[in-house]
Amino acid sequence: KDILKRGWQPVFIPEGQKHPIMKGWQDKVWTEEKIDKWPPCNVAINLNLSPGLACFDIDRHGVDGFETLAGLDIELSKDCYQDTPNKGQHVFYKADQLGEMALNESGIEFRHGKTCVVVYGETPAGTYEYPDFDDLPEMEDAELELIDWLGERTKQREKKRKFVRSASRFIDPGEAIPEGQRHNELLAGARNSLMLYGDTERAEREFADL
């Protein structure tokens, strides 16, 4: 009910889970009377219907988002945050002036718009303790700098994906590629296709890590 009092909308999540199962949850509007009828459950905030709220989701599984922040020399203001069961964090901010965004790179996801974030409940990995939203801060230079970096990295990744899709024709479909290596093989094919058409400089720039 605290979510409703702040002018936001909750999302019903089944006990022990992290993701909505109800169709159309992005546009579902709840009242206190309807929420009173919910069975025991986990709760998320619907960022699509919660004006002025945004979240950085920092993970440790896969790429460590905290190491990414340290490498960028960016220190986020953490006046309003919660620890997540997998030793990550959700860091919340006011974001009135931002459009819809969903950026995900190097262990850090920025959520604002048609998505949700779990704020209360139990999962097999542990507990989500409800954060204190009374201290919700404004975004400052560090947060805006991180959003810019995430946006640029996301664009670069999308460009590589386009090259990967176009490169599949350079791989013999009958060739056995060891598990875990197909992505690199496709990237190499994309690089080779650029070089084939004489764009060596771009091939070296886009695929310098191969």
GICORKA-V706162 format. One record per residue. RES is the residue in one small letter. PHI is phi in whole degrees, 0 to 359 (* if undefined). D_FIRST is the distance of its C-alpha to the first C-alpha in whole Angstrom. Layout:
# GICORKA-V706162
res->RES phi->PHI d_first->D_FIRST
res->RES phi->PHI d_first->D_FIRST
This chain:
# GICORKA-V706162
res->k phi->* d_first->0
res->d phi->300 d_first->4
res->i phi->298 d_first->5
res->l phi->296 d_first->5
res->k phi->298 d_first->6
res->r phi->271 d_first->9
res->g phi->84 d_first->10
res->w phi->254 d_first->10
res->q phi->235 d_first->9
res->p phi->274 d_first->8
res->v phi->232 d_first->12
res->f phi->285 d_first->12
res->i phi->237 d_first->15
res->p phi->303 d_first->17
res->e phi->308 d_first->18
res->g phi->81 d_first->20
res->q phi->243 d_first->20
res->k phi->239 d_first->19
res->h phi->233 d_first->20
res->p phi->293 d_first->18
res->i phi->242 d_first->21
res->m phi->282 d_first->19
res->k phi->294 d_first->22
res->g phi->75 d_first->21
res->w phi->300 d_first->17
res->q phi->301 d_first->18
res->d phi->245 d_first->18
res->k phi->281 d_first->15
res->v phi->254 d_first->13
res->w phi->251 d_first->10
res->t phi->241 d_first->9
res->e phi->299 d_first->7
res->e phi->297 d_first->10
res->k phi->289 d_first->11
res->i phi->294 d_first->8
res->d phi->300 d_first->9
res->k phi->267 d_first->12
res->w phi->295 d_first->12
res->p phi->286 d_first->14
res->p phi->308 d_first->14
res->c phi->199 d_first->14
res->n phi->270 d_first->13
res->v phi->229 d_first->11
res->a phi->242 d_first->12
res->i phi->257 d_first->11
res->n phi->278 d_first->13
res->l phi->289 d_first->16
res->n phi->288 d_first->18
res->l phi->239 d_first->15
res->s phi->233 d_first->14
res->p phi->303 d_first->16
res->g phi->79 d_first->18
res->l phi->242 d_first->16
res->a phi->219 d_first->19
res->c phi->216 d_first->20
res->f phi->265 d_first->23
res->d phi->256 d_first->23
res->i phi->255 d_first->26
res->d phi->250 d_first->28
res->r phi->246 d_first->31
res->h phi->277 d_first->32
res->g phi->74 d_first->34
res->v phi->277 d_first->35
res->d phi->279 d_first->34
res->g phi->296 d_first->31
res->f phi->291 d_first->32
res->e phi->292 d_first->36
res->t phi->300 d_first->35
res->l phi->299 d_first->34
res->a phi->296 d_first->36
res->g phi->294 d_first->39
res->l phi->276 d_first->38
res->d phi->58 d_first->38
res->i phi->246 d_first->34
res->e phi->245 d_first->32
res->l phi->282 d_first->28
res->s phi->289 d_first->26
res->k phi->240 d_first->24
res->d phi->289 d_first->22
res->c phi->222 d_first->18
res->y phi->208 d_first->19
res->q phi->221 d_first->18
res->d phi->282 d_first->21
res->t phi->257 d_first->21
res->p phi->302 d_first->23
res->n phi->265 d_first->26
res->k phi->68 d_first->27
res->g phi->260 d_first->25
res->q phi->213 d_first->23
res->h phi->255 d_first->20
res->v phi->244 d_first->21
res->f phi->253 d_first->18
res->y phi->214 d_first->20
res->k phi->286 d_first->19
res->a phi->213 d_first->22
res->d phi->294 d_first->22
res->q phi->264 d_first->26
res->l phi->265 d_first->26
res->g phi->278 d_first->26
res->e phi->295 d_first->25
res->m phi->217 d_first->26
res->a phi->214 d_first->26
res->l phi->248 d_first->29
res->n phi->216 d_first->30
res->e phi->200 d_first->33
res->s phi->54 d_first->34
res->g phi->83 d_first->31
res->i phi->231 d_first->29
res->e phi->241 d_first->26
res->f phi->258 d_first->25
res->r phi->243 d_first->22
res->h phi->198 d_first->21
res->g phi->120 d_first->21
res->k phi->281 d_first->21
res->t phi->207 d_first->20
res->c phi->218 d_first->17
res->v phi->220 d_first->16
res->v phi->291 d_first->15
res->v phi->235 d_first->13
res->y phi->205 d_first->12
res->g phi->134 d_first->14
res->e phi->243 d_first->18
res->t phi->230 d_first->21
res->p phi->303 d_first->25
res->a phi->278 d_first->25
res->g phi->151 d_first->23
res->t phi->250 d_first->19
res->y phi->261 d_first->17
res->e phi->272 d_first->15
res->y phi->297 d_first->12
res->p phi->282 d_first->13
res->d phi->270 d_first->13
res->f phi->278 d_first->13
res->d phi->294 d_first->14
res->d phi->258 d_first->18
res->l phi->298 d_first->17
res->p phi->268 d_first->21
res->e phi->283 d_first->23
res->m phi->286 d_first->25
res->e phi->240 d_first->29
res->d phi->301 d_first->32
res->a phi->297 d_first->32
res->e phi->292 d_first->29
res->l phi->292 d_first->30
res->e phi->296 d_first->33
res->l phi->293 d_first->32
res->i phi->299 d_first->30
res->d phi->299 d_first->34
res->w phi->295 d_first->35
res->l phi->299 d_first->33
res->g phi->297 d_first->34
res->e phi->292 d_first->37
res->r phi->294 d_first->37
res->t phi->297 d_first->35
res->k phi->298 d_first->38
res->q phi->298 d_first->41
res->r phi->294 d_first->39
res->e phi->295 d_first->39
res->k phi->298 d_first->43
res->k phi->294 d_first->44
res->r phi->297 d_first->42
res->k phi->297 d_first->44
res->f phi->295 d_first->47
res->v phi->298 d_first->46
res->r phi->299 d_first->46
res->s phi->283 d_first->49
res->a phi->275 d_first->51
res->s phi->301 d_first->51
res->r phi->288 d_first->54
res->f phi->270 d_first->56
res->i phi->251 d_first->55
res->d phi->296 d_first->58
res->p phi->298 d_first->55
res->g phi->271 d_first->58
res->e phi->280 d_first->57
res->a phi->279 d_first->56
res->i phi->251 d_first->53
res->p phi->304 d_first->52
res->e phi->304 d_first->48
res->g phi->90 d_first->46
res->q phi->253 d_first->49
res->r phi->296 d_first->48
res->h phi->299 d_first->46
res->n phi->295 d_first->48
res->e phi->297 d_first->51
res->l phi->293 d_first->49
res->l phi->298 d_first->49
res->a phi->298 d_first->52
res->g phi->298 d_first->53
res->a phi->296 d_first->51
res->r phi->298 d_first->53
res->n phi->295 d_first->57
res->s phi->293 d_first->56
res->l phi->296 d_first->56
res->m phi->294 d_first->59
res->l phi->300 d_first->61
res->y phi->267 d_first->60
res->g phi->86 d_first->61
res->d phi->263 d_first->58
res->t phi->297 d_first->58
res->e phi->300 d_first->57
res->r phi->293 d_first->54
res->a phi->300 d_first->54
res->e phi->290 d_first->54
res->r phi->288 d_first->51
res->e phi->285 d_first->49
res->f phi->234 d_first->50
res->a phi->295 d_first->51
res->d phi->275 d_first->49
res->l phi->276 d_first->51
